[in-house]
Amino acid sequence: MTPYLYTAILAAIVIAQSTLMPAAALGQTKPFLPLIAVVCWALFRGPVPGAWWAVAAGLMLDAVSPAPMGFYTLPLLAAVLVVSMGRGRFFATNMLIPWLLVAVATAAFIVAQRSLIPLAGGELDWDAAVITREILPEAALNLLWLPVLYLPLRALARSVAGPRIEWET
């Protein structure tokens, strides 16, 4: 697969995030498809391809966002770091791992993004309600949308994977 196909896939995800996800919002919270895609790709292909996807998706999101440059790229890289640490500690074939990693990566993304607010000239507002007001609803929505991206990206990752060395039975 060429990088052009990956870029087209990420561009489609970013366009879907910008245009379709506001309609899928529950209240003020909407699912974040680029985060789910980056987490899935880091889980399937490893931390380095996941980091490349995080940079590409983050730059695309930064380009369409009025926020300062890096406001999406750096938190997506933080999410890949969390996934990379979790990926090596668990069996990748465990069905609960993607759910757990998406939830933890969502929390890492929100914390990293909120940490960048003072650099953008805003006030940092940390309190216990941040968890219930921002992290839990977005994590729940991301978990609901996980199968929508997980299954096609898993099929893509399997199709681009090189030959495997396995034991014959």
VMD Tcl script that draws the C-alpha trace (Angstrom):
set ca {
  {0.00 0.00 0.00}
  {1.20 3.42 -0.77}
  {1.24 6.34 1.62}
  {-1.22 8.02 -0.72}
  {-3.90 5.48 0.13}
  {-3.27 5.95 3.85}
  {-3.49 9.71 3.39}
  {-6.77 9.33 1.51}
  {-8.18 7.14 4.29}
  {-7.12 9.62 6.96}
  {-8.49 12.52 4.92}
  {-11.84 10.72 4.64}
  {-11.86 10.19 8.41}
  {-11.02 13.84 9.08}
  {-13.71 14.99 6.63}
  {-16.23 12.67 8.30}
  {-15.20 14.11 11.68}
  {-15.65 17.67 10.46}
  {-18.92 17.17 8.60}
  {-20.80 14.14 9.92}
  {-19.86 13.84 13.58}
  {-21.61 17.03 14.72}
  {-24.86 15.28 13.71}
  {-23.84 12.22 15.77}
  {-23.26 14.29 18.89}
  {-25.05 13.49 22.10}
  {-25.49 16.82 23.80}
  {-22.20 18.68 23.61}
  {-20.14 15.53 23.14}
  {-19.30 14.03 19.78}
  {-17.24 10.96 18.93}
  {-13.68 11.58 17.77}
  {-13.05 9.32 14.78}
  {-9.40 10.31 14.12}
  {-8.46 9.28 17.66}
  {-10.18 5.92 17.24}
  {-8.45 5.38 13.88}
  {-5.01 6.27 15.26}
  {-5.51 3.98 18.27}
  {-6.63 1.11 16.04}
  {-3.72 1.57 13.65}
  {-1.20 1.72 16.48}
  {-2.73 -1.44 17.90}
  {-2.65 -3.28 14.56}
  {0.63 -2.09 13.07}
  {2.69 -0.88 16.02}
  {3.78 2.39 17.58}
  {5.75 3.85 14.67}
  {2.99 3.51 12.03}
  {0.53 4.69 14.68}
  {2.68 7.76 15.30}
  {2.78 8.51 11.57}
  {-0.99 8.28 11.43}
  {-1.23 10.54 14.50}
  {0.97 13.17 12.87}
  {-0.89 13.00 9.55}
  {-4.36 13.07 11.12}
  {-3.29 15.75 13.60}
  {-1.93 18.01 10.87}
  {-5.12 17.58 8.84}
  {-7.24 18.40 11.89}
  {-5.01 21.37 12.73}
  {-5.48 22.62 9.16}
  {-9.29 22.61 9.38}
  {-9.45 23.82 12.98}
  {-9.28 27.41 14.18}
  {-7.12 26.23 17.09}
  {-3.35 26.84 17.05}
  {-1.12 24.45 15.13}
  {-0.34 21.33 17.13}
  {-3.55 21.44 19.15}
  {-4.57 18.06 17.70}
  {-1.23 16.63 16.62}
  {0.45 16.62 20.04}
  {-2.51 15.04 21.91}
  {-2.85 12.37 19.21}
  {0.84 11.55 19.68}
  {0.22 11.32 23.43}
  {-2.60 8.86 22.74}
  {-0.28 6.75 20.57}
  {2.26 6.74 23.41}
  {-0.39 5.40 25.78}
  {-1.47 2.75 23.25}
  {2.16 1.76 22.66}
  {2.70 1.19 26.36}
  {-0.53 -0.81 26.66}
  {-0.01 -2.79 23.46}
  {3.18 -4.42 24.67}
  {1.75 -5.44 28.03}
  {-1.30 -7.36 26.84}
  {-2.10 -10.00 24.28}
  {-3.22 -8.21 21.12}
  {-5.77 -10.94 20.39}
  {-7.70 -10.23 23.58}
  {-11.03 -8.72 22.55}
  {-11.13 -6.30 25.49}
  {-7.80 -4.65 24.68}
  {-9.10 -2.29 21.93}
  {-11.93 -1.14 24.19}
  {-9.59 -0.52 27.10}
  {-6.99 1.26 24.97}
  {-9.57 3.52 23.29}
  {-10.92 4.56 26.69}
  {-7.46 5.25 28.12}
  {-6.30 6.99 24.92}
  {-9.39 9.21 25.02}
  {-8.51 10.28 28.55}
  {-4.87 10.89 27.54}
  {-5.98 12.91 24.50}
  {-8.30 15.14 26.52}
  {-5.75 15.71 29.28}
  {-3.02 16.53 26.73}
  {-5.32 18.84 24.80}
  {-6.48 20.64 27.94}
  {-2.82 21.08 28.93}
  {-2.25 23.03 25.70}
  {-5.03 25.56 26.41}
  {-2.72 28.03 28.25}
  {-0.41 28.08 25.23}
  {-3.38 29.19 23.14}
  {-4.08 32.05 25.51}
  {-6.91 30.46 27.48}
  {-7.29 29.69 31.14}
  {-6.67 26.21 32.40}
  {-9.65 24.98 34.42}
  {-8.89 21.71 36.21}
  {-11.43 20.31 38.60}
  {-12.98 16.96 39.42}
  {-15.90 17.70 37.12}
  {-13.60 17.53 34.09}
  {-13.72 13.76 34.34}
  {-17.50 13.54 34.45}
  {-18.10 16.46 32.12}
  {-15.58 15.71 29.36}
  {-13.65 12.47 29.65}
  {-16.39 9.96 30.48}
  {-18.95 11.08 27.86}
  {-16.38 11.25 25.07}
  {-14.87 7.90 26.06}
  {-18.34 6.33 26.03}
  {-19.11 7.72 22.58}
  {-15.73 6.65 21.25}
  {-16.37 3.14 22.54}
  {-19.74 3.09 20.79}
  {-18.11 4.12 17.51}
  {-15.10 1.80 17.89}
  {-16.57 -1.12 15.85}
  {-17.32 1.23 12.94}
  {-13.60 1.88 12.43}
  {-12.07 -1.17 14.08}
  {-13.39 -3.76 11.64}
  {-12.44 -2.01 8.36}
  {-9.05 -0.94 9.70}
  {-8.34 -4.46 10.94}
  {-9.13 -5.81 7.47}
  {-6.86 -3.15 5.93}
  {-4.04 -3.93 8.37}
  {-4.30 -7.62 7.61}
  {-4.26 -7.02 3.86}
  {-1.12 -4.87 4.00}
  {0.72 -7.09 6.47}
  {3.69 -8.97 5.13}
  {4.00 -12.72 5.22}
  {3.82 -14.32 8.65}
  {6.06 -16.99 10.03}
  {3.89 -19.49 11.85}
  {4.04 -23.03 13.09}
  {2.44 -25.57 10.82}
  {-0.01 -27.97 12.36}
}
mol new
graphics top color blue
foreach p $ca { graphics top sphere $p radius 0.5 }
foreach p [lrange $ca 0 end-1] q [lrange $ca 1 end] { graphics top cylinder $p $q radius 0.2 }
display resetview
